[in-house]
């Protein structure tokens, strides 16, 4: 009788701890998704800030070459 009650109590504790661990893991997983999203947004903002501070490339004027006319026979 006492053994059955102890086993039942231990199983209840084990199930409760398993449920708590599962809910905590799920919560941490959701937190990680939010952190990754924030990091992604910050990286995008940083990239935009860097590209906006770079000087515009100067356009080089290319010299046009004249096409040589082929001699007709």
C-alpha positions in Angstrom: 0.0 0.0 0.0 2.6 2.5 1.0 4.8 1.5 -1.9 1.9 2.2 -4.3 1.4 5.6 -2.8 5.1 6.4 -3.1 5.3 5.2 -6.7 2.2 7.2 -7.5 3.6 10.4 -5.9 6.9 9.9 -7.7 5.2 9.5 -11.0 3.1 12.6 -10.4 6.2 14.6 -9.6 7.9 13.2 -12.6 5.0 14.1 -14.9 4.8 17.6 -13.3 8.5 18.2 -13.9 8.3 16.9 -17.4 5.4 19.3 -18.2 7.2 22.2 -16.6 10.4 21.4 -18.6 8.4 21.2 -21.8 6.6 24.5 -21.2 9.9 26.2 -20.3 11.6 24.8 -23.4 8.7 26.1 -25.6 8.9 29.5 -23.9 12.7 29.7 -24.5 12.2 28.7 -28.1 9.7 31.5 -28.6 12.1 34.0 -27.0 14.9 32.8 -29.3 12.7 33.4 -32.3 12.0 37.0 -31.1 15.7 37.6 -30.4 16.7 36.3 -33.9 14.0 38.6 -35.5 15.3 41.6 -33.6 18.9 40.8 -34.6 17.8 40.5 -38.2 16.2 43.9 -38.1 19.2 45.5 -36.4 21.5 44.0 -39.1 19.3 45.3 -41.8 19.3 48.8 -40.3 23.0 48.7 -39.9 23.5 47.7 -43.5 21.3 50.5 -44.6 23.1 53.0 -42.4 26.5 51.9 -43.8 25.3 52.0 -47.4 23.8 55.5 -46.9 27.1 56.9 -45.5 29.2 55.6 -48.4 30.0 58.2 -51.1 28.3 57.9 -54.4 30.6 56.3 -57.0 31.8 58.7 -59.6 30.6 57.9 -63.1 33.5 57.6 -65.5 32.9 58.9 -68.9 33.9 56.3 -71.5 35.4 57.5 -74.7 33.4 56.2 -77.6 35.5 54.5 -80.2 34.7 55.2 -83.8 33.8 52.2 -85.8 36.1 51.7 -88.8 34.4 51.4 -92.1 35.1 48.3 -94.0 36.4 48.8 -97.5 34.1 47.4 -100.0 35.7 45.7 -103.1 
